[in-house]
């Protein structure tokens, strides 16, 4: 589910990861562009997963 993916991204970044690889979770998503944009907010801007979820709700 989307929230779980973004929580995973947030946890990885908090744990010191330099980036992520989510593969089919993104490519098979109904709106892959929005999922990637949400993940980018977490990775590049340090935003929390809950805030990034707003992109997927619009």
trRosetta pair geometry for C-beta under 8 A, 3 or more apart (Angstrom, degrees):
i j d omega theta_ij theta_ji phi_ij phi_ji
1 4 4.8 87 62 10 81 108
1 5 7.1 -151 93 -9 39 88
2 5 5.7 -56 -150 33 32 111
2 6 6.3 20 158 -10 68 108
2 29 7.7 88 -91 -135 94 124
2 35 6.8 -125 -129 -111 99 102
2 38 7.9 31 -174 82 107 164
2 53 6.8 116 128 -127 114 90
2 56 5.4 152 -178 177 155 171
3 6 6.0 -60 -146 43 30 104
3 7 6.0 34 154 -22 66 108
3 49 7.1 95 -157 150 63 121
3 53 6.2 14 -98 -102 78 132
4 7 5.6 -52 -142 37 30 113
4 8 6.4 36 154 -23 62 104
5 8 5.7 -55 -155 33 30 114
5 9 6.6 30 148 -18 64 103
5 22 6.3 67 -159 -145 113 141
5 25 5.4 163 -112 165 133 140
5 35 7.1 -1 104 -161 149 115
5 39 7.6 -63 139 -79 104 110
6 9 5.4 -46 -147 34 39 115
6 10 6.3 41 152 -20 66 103
6 38 5.9 -58 -99 138 125 119
6 39 6.7 -137 -110 -86 76 68
6 42 6.5 166 -161 -40 85 148
6 49 4.0 137 134 -150 102 102
6 52 5.4 -173 -153 88 136 125
6 53 6.1 -162 53 -68 166 82
7 10 5.6 -52 -146 38 32 113
7 11 6.2 33 154 -19 65 107
7 49 5.0 76 -80 -162 50 177
8 11 5.8 -55 -146 38 29 111
8 12 6.3 32 154 -21 63 106
8 20 8.0 109 119 -135 94 135
8 22 8.0 125 92 -102 128 111
9 12 5.8 -55 -149 34 29 112
9 13 6.5 24 155 -15 64 107
9 20 5.4 -44 -120 -64 88 160
9 22 7.4 -37 -73 -60 105 131
9 39 5.0 -140 -122 -135 164 89
9 42 4.9 99 123 90 117 152
9 43 6.8 -74 178 -54 113 90
9 49 6.8 138 64 -97 94 104
10 13 5.9 -58 -150 38 29 108
10 14 6.3 27 154 -16 65 109
10 42 5.3 -101 -81 -152 72 134
10 48 6.4 40 -126 -154 140 52
10 49 4.1 -88 -32 -43 140 106
10 52 7.9 -167 -63 18 109 136
11 14 5.7 -55 -143 39 31 110
11 15 6.1 28 156 -17 64 112
12 15 5.6 -63 -149 41 28 111
12 17 4.0 -8 160 6 92 149
12 20 5.8 109 85 -90 157 100
13 16 7.9 124 -177 -10 28 9
13 17 5.6 -75 -84 55 39 96
13 20 8.0 -54 -53 -48 87 108
13 42 6.0 -172 -3 151 153 95
13 43 6.0 -155 -87 -107 132 54
13 46 7.5 -171 150 -115 140 61
17 20 6.6 60 138 -70 144 69
19 43 6.3 44 -124 -148 61 136
20 39 6.5 -104 54 -175 143 128
20 43 6.7 -120 2 -83 106 129
22 25 4.4 -74 165 59 101 117
22 26 5.0 98 95 -27 108 103
22 39 7.0 -134 -1 -99 145 159
23 26 6.6 163 97 28 14 94
23 27 6.6 -43 166 6 49 112
24 27 5.4 -62 -128 51 41 104
24 28 5.0 20 177 -5 79 117
25 28 6.9 -51 -119 47 13 95
25 29 6.6 35 156 -49 51 105
25 35 7.6 -151 133 163 82 149
26 29 5.7 -45 -153 3 29 120
26 32 5.0 82 168 -145 73 98
26 35 5.4 -170 -126 100 75 128
26 36 5.7 65 -149 -66 128 91
26 39 7.7 -57 -92 -5 121 147
27 32 5.9 28 -109 -108 26 145
28 32 7.9 104 37 -76 19 111
29 32 4.7 133 62 -81 102 64
29 35 4.7 30 100 -17 172 151
31 34 4.2 7 133 26 117 116
31 35 6.3 138 94 -21 73 87
31 56 6.9 156 72 -132 130 76
32 35 5.5 -56 -144 38 37 112
32 36 6.1 34 159 -17 70 106
33 36 6.0 -57 -148 38 27 108
33 37 6.3 28 153 -19 63 109
34 37 5.5 -53 -144 38 33 114
34 38 6.2 38 155 -22 66 104
34 55 5.2 178 -169 142 91 100
34 56 5.4 132 137 -95 122 61
34 58 7.9 -166 -135 59 137 87
35 38 5.7 -53 -150 34 30 112
35 39 6.5 29 152 -16 64 105
35 56 6.7 48 -83 -90 63 114
36 39 5.6 -52 -147 38 34 111
36 40 6.2 39 151 -24 65 105
37 40 5.5 -51 -148 33 32 116
37 41 6.9 41 151 -26 62 97
37 55 5.4 -152 99 -178 109 156
38 41 5.8 -46 -158 23 34 114
38 42 7.2 29 148 -12 61 102
38 52 4.0 108 -170 168 84 99
38 53 6.7 66 -150 -80 136 28
38 55 4.4 -159 -77 55 92 131
38 56 5.8 -11 -57 -36 150 98
39 42 5.8 -57 -159 36 39 110
39 43 6.1 28 151 -13 73 112
39 52 7.1 94 -65 -179 25 147
40 43 5.6 -58 -136 45 34 106
40 44 5.3 -4 178 13 74 117
40 45 7.6 57 135 2 66 97
41 44 7.1 -59 -114 52 15 85
41 45 5.1 -40 -160 43 55 121
41 47 4.4 -32 153 41 99 133
41 51 7.0 -129 140 106 138 98
41 52 4.5 174 72 -105 127 99
41 55 7.1 173 -12 -25 141 137
42 45 7.4 -16 -51 56 7 77
42 46 7.3 31 -166 -129 39 13
42 47 5.7 -89 -86 66 47 75
42 48 7.4 16 -111 -170 90 9
42 49 6.2 22 -93 -82 133 62
42 52 5.2 -37 -46 -52 95 154
47 51 4.7 -105 173 82 111 129
47 52 5.5 133 104 -55 117 90
48 51 5.0 93 62 8 79 102
48 52 7.1 -147 99 -4 41 90
49 52 5.5 -59 -146 40 35 113
49 53 6.4 49 152 -35 66 98
50 53 5.6 -42 -155 17 32 119
51 54 6.1 -33 -176 1 44 115
52 55 6.1 -33 -179 12 55 112
52 56 8.0 44 136 -7 68 100
53 56 5.6 -58 -164 38 53 110
53 57 6.4 50 143 -24 77 107
54 57 5.5 -58 -147 35 38 113
54 58 6.8 38 157 -27 67 103
55 58 6.4 -59 -157 24 30 109
